[in-house]
Amino acid sequence: MTTSAVIMMIVAALLLWGGFIAAVLHLRRSPEVPDDDQGPRAEDHPRST
């Protein structure tokens, strides 16, 4: 592999793993807490007649 190909591979790996680490840190800092485990209820969506 040429020098430019190695540099581009390193840059791509850093972008990929950097984004992954940033996403994990963001989720650890502010996790998504579901409202409930039941899912949507009938009164959440009014029926149109």
C-alpha positions as CSV (number, residue, x, y, z in Angstrom):
1,M,0.0,0.0,0.0
2,T,1.1,3.5,-0.7
3,T,1.7,6.1,1.9
4,S,-1.4,8.1,1.0
5,A,-3.5,4.9,1.2
6,V,-2.2,4.2,4.7
7,I,-2.8,7.7,5.8
8,M,-6.4,7.6,4.5
9,M,-7.0,4.3,6.2
10,I,-5.8,5.7,9.5
11,V,-8.0,8.8,9.1
12,A,-11.0,6.7,8.2
13,A,-10.4,4.4,11.2
14,L,-10.0,7.4,13.5
15,L,-13.3,8.9,12.2
16,L,-15.2,5.7,12.6
17,W,-13.9,4.8,16.1
18,G,-14.0,8.5,17.2
19,G,-17.7,8.7,16.3
20,F,-18.4,5.4,18.0
21,I,-16.7,6.5,21.2
22,A,-18.5,9.9,21.1
23,A,-21.9,8.2,20.7
24,V,-21.2,5.8,23.6
25,L,-20.1,8.7,25.8
26,H,-23.2,10.7,24.9
27,L,-25.5,7.8,25.7
28,R,-23.7,7.2,29.0
29,R,-24.1,10.8,29.9
30,S,-27.8,11.1,28.9
31,P,-29.4,7.7,28.5
32,E,-32.7,7.3,26.8
33,V,-35.3,6.4,29.4
34,P,-38.5,4.9,28.0
35,D,-41.8,6.3,29.4
36,D,-43.1,2.8,30.0
37,D,-42.7,-0.7,28.6
38,Q,-46.3,-1.1,27.5
39,G,-46.0,0.7,24.2
40,P,-48.6,3.1,22.8
41,R,-52.1,3.0,24.5
42,A,-55.4,3.4,22.8
43,E,-56.0,6.8,24.4
44,D,-52.7,8.0,23.0
45,H,-54.1,7.9,19.5
46,P,-57.7,9.2,19.2
47,R,-59.8,7.4,16.6
48,S,-61.3,9.3,13.8
49,T,-64.8,8.4,12.7
